[in-house]
Amino acid sequence: MRIRLLNLWDHFRASFWFLPTIVISITILTAFILPQVDHWSHSWIVTYLPWLTTSRDVALLLLSNIASSMITVAGIVFSLTVLILSNASSSYGSRIMRTYMQDPVTQFAIGAFVAPSLYCFLVLRHLGHSHGEVPHLSVSIGILFTILNFGVLIYFVHHVALAIQAPQVIQSLSRELSFSIESLFPENLGQDSETDDVDPKRIGSFNEEGVTQIRASKEGYLQIVDLERLVEIARQREIAILVERRPGDFITRDQYVFRLTGLKDEVELKLIRELNETLFIGSRRTPRQDVECAVQEMVEVAVRALSPGINDPFTAITCLDYLTAAMAKLSQRQIPSSYRYDSDQKLRVIASPFTFTGVLDSGLNQIRQCSSGIASVLIRMLERLTMLATFVTRKQDRDGVRKHAEMVLREAQQSLHEPEDLETIKNRYDDFLKALSGIRSVESEITYDEY
């Protein structure tokens, strides 16, 4: 249930209608309540707050002008929002639209400029049936809404000016990546991750005999796997479940996604339906359980910046800085276990967790491939890998970082022709080896003479 609510919240948060709907709903409620308050306190307002009073004709004029002007401003806000989306999509890629769409400032601005017009229309309707009584407080609140919206408009324009800048876009994606790392890697998915040295597919109970395979009922990207529900299903039926896919994978309809062992009876349609209900499949990837989704959104910005049509290595370098900073944070976290146990400590579910080396490959491979012949990006990549070498502690992580440094060196020696650039690359690689040897003794397995 918790996973379903989180998935629903992610859907609402990344939409332009959720927060505006809340703002508009509050406005409608206010437009119905305030005229009643005005009616009950009319004489008190006239006596003690005479500066709030106004005539019926002035109230009609004010409310009408506010309603029409706020509709115009709302149109400007919509135009600016579409401009931001168009510019971001063409410059940084359509996949980062999710980040823009869940921006609370933009969502609130849309609601804030639609709500006053609706409020004024509703108060005008009440004014037409008030039989000469002017809702002084309601009119004053309408004026207050207008004044506040001037401040909202100024801040929104300022926010737009920041939102279209590459460093701001990359920083927003970096925050999303950091949040994904914080939420996915602090807690274990099962027991101690040190028990994950064994390949789950080689566990005796999951051999080819007596294993039941379950197919997917939908097609699309796997966004979330409800592991808690899977453990409960396995416990109720006294079986163990191997999840063969992980969030971020594309699943084809009728593709095998589960392997079951210990099932005593024939597979029921109810069991197949229950297992498929634990998979949340959609048209795109989301970072809720998929850390590589947030990584690849930043990679897309870097790859587009390195394309011949844009040729902006500075943006790619900024992406590298934030990506490797996130990798340094990830290297300090315990990798979640593949195994999930029930309350009786019986193995029930085996998942496919993300690893540091896998996330590192996802973050650096495409940038390195697209930076062929661009000395500044290759040099920066080695510098950031040197920084990362001072953070990694696990042997497999150190091997992964070293593998990328070696690939950068090979890429540079194959694509760069300027001797000074090559010398700089070699010096940066030497610095990398020294940084890595600060953690362990390293003998270079790659020599310049090989090239």
MIMI-243590 format. One record per residue (C-alpha): residue number from 1; x, y, z. Coordinates in steps of 0.05 Angstrom, whole numbers, plus 5000, padded with zeros to 4 digits. Layout:
REM residues N
+-----+------+------+------+
|   k |   px |   py |   pz |
+-----+------+------+------+
| NUM |    X |    Y |    Z |
...
+-----+------+------+------+
REM end
This chain:
REM residues 451
+-----+------+------+------+
|   k |   px |   py |   pz |
+-----+------+------+------+
|   1 | 5000 | 5000 | 5000 |
|   2 | 5057 | 5048 | 5017 |
|   3 | 5089 | 5036 | 4949 |
|   4 | 5023 | 5050 | 4914 |
|   5 | 5015 | 5115 | 4951 |
|   6 | 5087 | 5136 | 4935 |
|   7 | 5075 | 5120 | 4862 |
|   8 | 5010 | 5160 | 4862 |
|   9 | 5046 | 5218 | 4896 |
|  10 | 5101 | 5217 | 4844 |
|  11 | 5047 | 5220 | 4790 |
|  12 | 5013 | 5279 | 4823 |
|  13 | 5077 | 5316 | 4838 |
|  14 | 5100 | 5313 | 4765 |
|  15 | 5036 | 5345 | 4738 |
|  16 | 5015 | 5416 | 4724 |
|  17 | 4945 | 5407 | 4751 |
|  18 | 4955 | 5379 | 4822 |
|  19 | 4979 | 5441 | 4860 |
|  20 | 4937 | 5490 | 4818 |
|  21 | 4876 | 5448 | 4833 |
|  22 | 4890 | 5453 | 4908 |
|  23 | 4899 | 5529 | 4902 |
|  24 | 4836 | 5537 | 4861 |
|  25 | 4796 | 5493 | 4908 |
|  26 | 4817 | 5535 | 4968 |
|  27 | 4799 | 5598 | 4929 |
|  28 | 4729 | 5572 | 4913 |
|  29 | 4718 | 5554 | 4985 |
|  30 | 4741 | 5624 | 5006 |
|  31 | 4695 | 5656 | 4955 |
|  32 | 4635 | 5621 | 4986 |
|  33 | 4654 | 5632 | 5059 |
|  34 | 4676 | 5705 | 5058 |
|  35 | 4610 | 5735 | 5033 |
|  36 | 4575 | 5699 | 5091 |
|  37 | 4626 | 5728 | 5139 |
|  38 | 4613 | 5796 | 5107 |
|  39 | 4538 | 5788 | 5118 |
|  40 | 4547 | 5769 | 5191 |
|  41 | 4597 | 5824 | 5206 |
|  42 | 4572 | 5879 | 5160 |
|  43 | 4554 | 5929 | 5214 |
|  44 | 4617 | 5914 | 5254 |
|  45 | 4662 | 5927 | 5192 |
|  46 | 4625 | 5992 | 5176 |
|  47 | 4634 | 6015 | 5249 |
|  48 | 4705 | 5994 | 5265 |
|  49 | 4738 | 5985 | 5197 |
|  50 | 4709 | 6040 | 5154 |
|  51 | 4771 | 6041 | 5110 |
|  52 | 4749 | 5973 | 5082 |
|  53 | 4682 | 5998 | 5060 |
|  54 | 4666 | 6016 | 4988 |
|  55 | 4606 | 6029 | 4944 |
|  56 | 4569 | 5977 | 4902 |
|  57 | 4590 | 6010 | 4836 |
|  58 | 4664 | 6013 | 4857 |
|  59 | 4661 | 5941 | 4880 |
|  60 | 4633 | 5919 | 4813 |
|  61 | 4686 | 5958 | 4776 |
|  62 | 4744 | 5933 | 4819 |
|  63 | 4723 | 5860 | 4816 |
|  64 | 4711 | 5862 | 4741 |
|  65 | 4778 | 5894 | 4726 |
|  66 | 4815 | 5846 | 4772 |
|  67 | 4782 | 5786 | 4740 |
|  68 | 4799 | 5808 | 4669 |
|  69 | 4871 | 5830 | 4686 |
|  70 | 4887 | 5766 | 4723 |
|  71 | 4864 | 5725 | 4664 |
|  72 | 4912 | 5764 | 4620 |
|  73 | 4969 | 5753 | 4669 |
|  74 | 4952 | 5679 | 4673 |
|  75 | 4959 | 5676 | 4597 |
|  76 | 5029 | 5707 | 4604 |
|  77 | 5047 | 5655 | 4656 |
|  78 | 5023 | 5599 | 4611 |
|  79 | 5064 | 5628 | 4553 |
|  80 | 5127 | 5632 | 4596 |
|  81 | 5116 | 5561 | 4620 |
|  82 | 5109 | 5534 | 4549 |
|  83 | 5171 | 5574 | 4529 |
|  84 | 5211 | 5543 | 4585 |
|  85 | 5188 | 5473 | 4566 |
|  86 | 5203 | 5484 | 4492 |
|  87 | 5273 | 5513 | 4507 |
|  88 | 5290 | 5458 | 4557 |
|  89 | 5266 | 5403 | 4511 |
|  90 | 5307 | 5427 | 4452 |
|  91 | 5369 | 5445 | 4492 |
|  92 | 5372 | 5391 | 4546 |
|  93 | 5326 | 5335 | 4523 |
|  94 | 5254 | 5316 | 4534 |
|  95 | 5269 | 5268 | 4591 |
|  96 | 5283 | 5325 | 4639 |
|  97 | 5212 | 5352 | 4629 |
|  98 | 5193 | 5314 | 4691 |
|  99 | 5238 | 5359 | 4732 |
| 100 | 5205 | 5421 | 4704 |
| 101 | 5135 | 5395 | 4711 |
| 102 | 5144 | 5379 | 4785 |
| 103 | 5173 | 5448 | 4799 |
| 104 | 5129 | 5476 | 4855 |
| 105 | 5142 | 5549 | 4836 |
| 106 | 5114 | 5540 | 4766 |
| 107 | 5055 | 5499 | 4792 |
| 108 | 5038 | 5550 | 4845 |
| 109 | 5044 | 5608 | 4795 |
| 110 | 4994 | 5575 | 4748 |
| 111 | 4944 | 5567 | 4805 |
| 112 | 4958 | 5635 | 4836 |
| 113 | 4939 | 5673 | 4772 |
| 114 | 4878 | 5631 | 4755 |
| 115 | 4850 | 5632 | 4825 |
| 116 | 4838 | 5708 | 4833 |
| 117 | 4797 | 5712 | 4769 |
| 118 | 4754 | 5654 | 4792 |
| 119 | 4748 | 5686 | 4861 |
| 120 | 4725 | 5753 | 4832 |
| 121 | 4674 | 5719 | 4786 |
| 122 | 4643 | 5683 | 4845 |
| 123 | 4642 | 5745 | 4889 |
| 124 | 4610 | 5784 | 4830 |
| 125 | 4557 | 5731 | 4826 |
| 126 | 4543 | 5739 | 4901 |
| 127 | 4543 | 5815 | 4892 |
| 128 | 4488 | 5809 | 4841 |
| 129 | 4443 | 5774 | 4892 |
| 130 | 4462 | 5814 | 4954 |
| 131 | 4403 | 5863 | 4949 |
| 132 | 4444 | 5925 | 4961 |
| 133 | 4491 | 5898 | 5014 |
| 134 | 4564 | 5906 | 4992 |
| 135 | 4613 | 5850 | 5014 |
| 136 | 4667 | 5898 | 5037 |
| 137 | 4714 | 5844 | 5064 |
| 138 | 4708 | 5801 | 5002 |
| 139 | 4725 | 5859 | 4957 |
| 140 | 4785 | 5877 | 5001 |
| 141 | 4810 | 5805 | 4998 |
| 142 | 4805 | 5808 | 4922 |
| 143 | 4848 | 5871 | 4921 |
| 144 | 4898 | 5837 | 4969 |
| 145 | 4902 | 5777 | 4922 |
| 146 | 4920 | 5824 | 4865 |
| 147 | 4975 | 5858 | 4905 |
| 148 | 5005 | 5792 | 4926 |
| 149 | 5003 | 5766 | 4855 |
| 150 | 5047 | 5823 | 4832 |
| 151 | 5100 | 5795 | 4878 |
| 152 | 5087 | 5725 | 4853 |
| 153 | 5095 | 5749 | 4781 |
| 154 | 5162 | 5783 | 4796 |
| 155 | 5188 | 5721 | 4830 |
| 156 | 5163 | 5676 | 4775 |
| 157 | 5199 | 5717 | 4721 |
| 158 | 5262 | 5713 | 4764 |
| 159 | 5252 | 5638 | 4771 |
| 160 | 5243 | 5630 | 4695 |
| 161 | 5308 | 5668 | 4683 |
| 162 | 5345 | 5619 | 4728 |
| 163 | 5309 | 5557 | 4704 |
| 164 | 5334 | 5562 | 4632 |
| 165 | 5407 | 5567 | 4652 |
| 166 | 5448 | 5504 | 4642 |
| 167 | 5482 | 5505 | 4712 |
| 168 | 5414 | 5512 | 4745 |
| 169 | 5385 | 5454 | 4704 |
| 170 | 5444 | 5410 | 4722 |
| 171 | 5440 | 5428 | 4795 |
| 172 | 5366 | 5410 | 4796 |
| 173 | 5382 | 5342 | 4765 |
| 174 | 5438 | 5333 | 4815 |
| 175 | 5390 | 5345 | 4873 |
| 176 | 5344 | 5293 | 4844 |
| 177 | 5402 | 5244 | 4838 |
| 178 | 5424 | 5258 | 4910 |
| 179 | 5353 | 5247 | 4935 |
| 180 | 5350 | 5181 | 4897 |
| 181 | 5416 | 5158 | 4928 |
| 182 | 5393 | 5180 | 4998 |
| 183 | 5327 | 5143 | 4992 |
| 184 | 5352 | 5079 | 4959 |
| 185 | 5419 | 5064 | 4991 |
| 186 | 5415 | 5080 | 5066 |
| 187 | 5370 | 5020 | 5081 |
| 188 | 5381 | 4947 | 5064 |
| 189 | 5331 | 4908 | 5021 |
| 190 | 5346 | 4846 | 5062 |
| 191 | 5402 | 4820 | 5106 |
| 192 | 5474 | 4841 | 5106 |
| 193 | 5498 | 4856 | 5036 |
| 194 | 5561 | 4816 | 5049 |
| 195 | 5519 | 4753 | 5036 |
| 196 | 5508 | 4776 | 4964 |
| 197 | 5572 | 4745 | 4938 |
| 198 | 5531 | 4685 | 4913 |
| 199 | 5496 | 4691 | 4846 |
| 200 | 5421 | 4685 | 4862 |
| 201 | 5409 | 4644 | 4800 |
| 202 | 5458 | 4591 | 4826 |
| 203 | 5422 | 4580 | 4891 |
| 204 | 5401 | 4507 | 4895 |
| 205 | 5327 | 4521 | 4903 |
| 206 | 5326 | 4560 | 4838 |
| 207 | 5354 | 4506 | 4792 |
| 208 | 5317 | 4490 | 4728 |
| 209 | 5278 | 4432 | 4759 |
| 210 | 5216 | 4451 | 4797 |
| 211 | 5220 | 4525 | 4779 |
| 212 | 5157 | 4561 | 4754 |
| 213 | 5166 | 4622 | 4710 |
| 214 | 5115 | 4678 | 4709 |
| 215 | 5106 | 4725 | 4650 |
| 216 | 5091 | 4800 | 4651 |
| 217 | 5022 | 4822 | 4632 |
| 218 | 5041 | 4892 | 4609 |
| 219 | 5093 | 4926 | 4566 |
| 220 | 5135 | 4986 | 4585 |
| 221 | 5188 | 5010 | 4633 |
| 222 | 5189 | 4978 | 4702 |
| 223 | 5184 | 5037 | 4750 |
| 224 | 5173 | 5005 | 4818 |
| 225 | 5174 | 4934 | 4847 |
| 226 | 5133 | 4925 | 4911 |
| 227 | 5181 | 4879 | 4947 |
| 228 | 5142 | 4882 | 5012 |
| 229 | 5081 | 4855 | 4977 |
| 230 | 5123 | 4801 | 4943 |
| 231 | 5149 | 4778 | 5010 |
| 232 | 5078 | 4773 | 5036 |
| 233 | 5055 | 4733 | 4975 |
| 234 | 5115 | 4686 | 4982 |
| 235 | 5102 | 4677 | 5057 |
| 236 | 5029 | 4661 | 5048 |
| 237 | 5043 | 4608 | 4995 |
| 238 | 5108 | 4582 | 5027 |
| 239 | 5149 | 4595 | 4964 |
| 240 | 5210 | 4636 | 4944 |
| 241 | 5210 | 4686 | 4887 |
| 242 | 5267 | 4710 | 4843 |
| 243 | 5254 | 4777 | 4809 |
| 244 | 5292 | 4774 | 4743 |
| 245 | 5282 | 4847 | 4725 |
| 246 | 5295 | 4911 | 4763 |
| 247 | 5268 | 4982 | 4760 |
| 248 | 5290 | 5017 | 4697 |
| 249 | 5287 | 4955 | 4653 |
| 250 | 5241 | 4953 | 4593 |
| 251 | 5193 | 4895 | 4598 |
| 252 | 5159 | 4863 | 4538 |
| 253 | 5090 | 4834 | 4546 |
| 254 | 5094 | 4759 | 4562 |
| 255 | 5168 | 4765 | 4581 |
| 256 | 5189 | 4722 | 4640 |
| 257 | 5199 | 4767 | 4701 |
| 258 | 5191 | 4719 | 4761 |
| 259 | 5219 | 4651 | 4778 |
| 260 | 5183 | 4613 | 4833 |
| 261 | 5207 | 4554 | 4873 |
| 262 | 5171 | 4513 | 4925 |
| 263 | 5103 | 4520 | 4892 |
| 264 | 5064 | 4457 | 4909 |
| 265 | 5003 | 4467 | 4866 |
| 266 | 4991 | 4489 | 4795 |
| 267 | 4999 | 4563 | 4780 |
| 268 | 4933 | 4599 | 4790 |
| 269 | 4910 | 4660 | 4752 |
| 270 | 4901 | 4695 | 4819 |
| 271 | 4975 | 4685 | 4835 |
| 272 | 4996 | 4710 | 4767 |
| 273 | 4952 | 4771 | 4776 |
| 274 | 4979 | 4784 | 4846 |
| 275 | 5051 | 4779 | 4823 |
| 276 | 5039 | 4826 | 4765 |
| 277 | 5005 | 4876 | 4810 |
| 278 | 5071 | 4884 | 4848 |
| 279 | 5102 | 4913 | 4784 |
| 280 | 5088 | 4985 | 4767 |
| 281 | 5100 | 4993 | 4692 |
| 282 | 5095 | 5058 | 4654 |
| 283 | 5117 | 5094 | 4591 |
| 284 | 5179 | 5125 | 4621 |
| 285 | 5231 | 5113 | 4676 |
| 286 | 5224 | 5146 | 4744 |
| 287 | 5277 | 5155 | 4799 |
| 288 | 5235 | 5127 | 4856 |
| 289 | 5271 | 5060 | 4855 |
| 290 | 5315 | 5072 | 4793 |
| 291 | 5378 | 5111 | 4810 |
| 292 | 5403 | 5103 | 4739 |
| 293 | 5343 | 5143 | 4714 |
| 294 | 5368 | 5205 | 4750 |
| 295 | 5439 | 5191 | 4726 |
| 296 | 5418 | 5184 | 4653 |
| 297 | 5379 | 5248 | 4654 |
| 298 | 5443 | 5285 | 4671 |
| 299 | 5481 | 5243 | 4620 |
| 300 | 5431 | 5265 | 4566 |
| 301 | 5447 | 5338 | 4581 |
| 302 | 5521 | 5324 | 4575 |
| 303 | 5514 | 5284 | 4510 |
| 304 | 5472 | 5338 | 4478 |
| 305 | 5523 | 5390 | 4498 |
| 306 | 5577 | 5349 | 4464 |
| 307 | 5539 | 5341 | 4399 |
| 308 | 5568 | 5378 | 4338 |
| 309 | 5507 | 5422 | 4332 |
| 310 | 5515 | 5450 | 4403 |
| 311 | 5589 | 5439 | 4418 |
| 312 | 5586 | 5462 | 4491 |
| 313 | 5640 | 5425 | 4530 |
| 314 | 5631 | 5471 | 4590 |
| 315 | 5562 | 5442 | 4603 |
| 316 | 5589 | 5371 | 4596 |
| 317 | 5644 | 5387 | 4646 |
| 318 | 5593 | 5414 | 4695 |
| 319 | 5553 | 5349 | 4687 |
| 320 | 5616 | 5309 | 4701 |
| 321 | 5630 | 5349 | 4764 |
| 322 | 5561 | 5336 | 4793 |
| 323 | 5559 | 5263 | 4769 |
| 324 | 5625 | 5245 | 4801 |
| 325 | 5605 | 5281 | 4865 |
| 326 | 5543 | 5237 | 4867 |
| 327 | 5586 | 5175 | 4853 |
| 328 | 5631 | 5194 | 4911 |
| 329 | 5570 | 5196 | 4957 |
| 330 | 5546 | 5130 | 4930 |
| 331 | 5614 | 5097 | 4941 |
| 332 | 5606 | 5111 | 5016 |
| 333 | 5538 | 5076 | 5020 |
| 334 | 5525 | 5003 | 5035 |
| 335 | 5497 | 4968 | 4973 |
| 336 | 5429 | 4938 | 4990 |
| 337 | 5424 | 4863 | 4996 |
| 338 | 5391 | 4822 | 4941 |
| 339 | 5356 | 4779 | 4993 |
| 340 | 5291 | 4793 | 5030 |
| 341 | 5267 | 4752 | 5088 |
| 342 | 5200 | 4745 | 5123 |
| 343 | 5189 | 4754 | 5198 |
| 344 | 5213 | 4682 | 5209 |
| 345 | 5279 | 4697 | 5174 |
| 346 | 5262 | 4653 | 5115 |
| 347 | 5287 | 4674 | 5047 |
| 348 | 5227 | 4696 | 5006 |
| 349 | 5249 | 4744 | 4952 |
| 350 | 5313 | 4754 | 4913 |
| 351 | 5318 | 4821 | 4877 |
| 352 | 5368 | 4850 | 4828 |
| 353 | 5400 | 4910 | 4864 |
| 354 | 5439 | 4967 | 4833 |
| 355 | 5514 | 4967 | 4842 |
| 356 | 5565 | 5023 | 4845 |
| 357 | 5601 | 4998 | 4783 |
| 358 | 5536 | 4992 | 4744 |
| 359 | 5515 | 5063 | 4762 |
| 360 | 5585 | 5088 | 4745 |
| 361 | 5582 | 5055 | 4677 |
| 362 | 5514 | 5086 | 4664 |
| 363 | 5541 | 5155 | 4682 |
| 364 | 5608 | 5156 | 4646 |
| 365 | 5606 | 5110 | 4586 |
| 366 | 5564 | 5153 | 4539 |
| 367 | 5599 | 5217 | 4559 |
| 368 | 5667 | 5186 | 4545 |
| 369 | 5643 | 5159 | 4478 |
| 370 | 5616 | 5227 | 4457 |
| 371 | 5677 | 5265 | 4481 |
| 372 | 5723 | 5231 | 4431 |
| 373 | 5773 | 5284 | 4407 |
| 374 | 5752 | 5336 | 4459 |
| 375 | 5813 | 5344 | 4503 |
| 376 | 5782 | 5388 | 4556 |
| 377 | 5727 | 5338 | 4572 |
| 378 | 5774 | 5278 | 4573 |
| 379 | 5823 | 5315 | 4618 |
| 380 | 5767 | 5334 | 4665 |
| 381 | 5741 | 5263 | 4667 |
| 382 | 5809 | 5238 | 4690 |
| 383 | 5812 | 5293 | 4743 |
| 384 | 5744 | 5274 | 4770 |
| 385 | 5762 | 5200 | 4769 |
| 386 | 5825 | 5218 | 4809 |
| 387 | 5779 | 5252 | 4861 |
| 388 | 5734 | 5191 | 4860 |
| 389 | 5793 | 5145 | 4872 |
| 390 | 5803 | 5177 | 4940 |
| 391 | 5732 | 5157 | 4961 |
| 392 | 5722 | 5086 | 4938 |
| 393 | 5739 | 5031 | 4988 |
| 394 | 5709 | 4967 | 4962 |
| 395 | 5754 | 4926 | 4916 |
| 396 | 5702 | 4919 | 4860 |
| 397 | 5689 | 4994 | 4863 |
| 398 | 5763 | 5010 | 4857 |
| 399 | 5768 | 4963 | 4798 |
| 400 | 5709 | 4998 | 4765 |
| 401 | 5739 | 5067 | 4774 |
| 402 | 5806 | 5043 | 4747 |
| 403 | 5772 | 5012 | 4687 |
| 404 | 5742 | 5079 | 4668 |
| 405 | 5808 | 5115 | 4676 |
| 406 | 5840 | 5065 | 4629 |
| 407 | 5785 | 5073 | 4578 |
| 408 | 5793 | 5149 | 4580 |
| 409 | 5868 | 5142 | 4569 |
| 410 | 5856 | 5096 | 4509 |
| 411 | 5803 | 5142 | 4481 |
| 412 | 5850 | 5201 | 4487 |
| 413 | 5909 | 5167 | 4454 |
| 414 | 5865 | 5143 | 4397 |
| 415 | 5829 | 5209 | 4384 |
| 416 | 5877 | 5265 | 4404 |
| 417 | 5934 | 5286 | 4359 |
| 418 | 5964 | 5346 | 4395 |
| 419 | 6026 | 5323 | 4435 |
| 420 | 6014 | 5373 | 4491 |
| 421 | 5943 | 5348 | 4501 |
| 422 | 5968 | 5276 | 4503 |
| 423 | 6022 | 5294 | 4553 |
| 424 | 5970 | 5327 | 4598 |
| 425 | 5926 | 5264 | 4593 |
| 426 | 5985 | 5220 | 4613 |
| 427 | 6001 | 5266 | 4672 |
| 428 | 5929 | 5263 | 4696 |
| 429 | 5930 | 5187 | 4690 |
| 430 | 5993 | 5184 | 4732 |
| 431 | 5959 | 5228 | 4784 |
| 432 | 5900 | 5179 | 4783 |
| 433 | 5946 | 5120 | 4796 |
| 434 | 5978 | 5156 | 4854 |
| 435 | 5911 | 5173 | 4884 |
| 436 | 5888 | 5101 | 4876 |
| 437 | 5952 | 5074 | 4906 |
| 438 | 5939 | 5116 | 4967 |
| 439 | 5885 | 5064 | 4984 |
| 440 | 5920 | 5002 | 4959 |
| 441 | 5983 | 4982 | 4923 |
| 442 | 5972 | 4988 | 4848 |
| 443 | 6014 | 4962 | 4792 |
| 444 | 5996 | 4993 | 4726 |
| 445 | 5964 | 4944 | 4679 |
| 446 | 5964 | 4994 | 4623 |
| 447 | 6025 | 5026 | 4591 |
| 448 | 6032 | 5082 | 4542 |
| 449 | 6076 | 5039 | 4496 |
| 450 | 6016 | 4995 | 4481 |
| 451 | 5989 | 5052 | 4439 |
+-----+------+------+------+
REM end
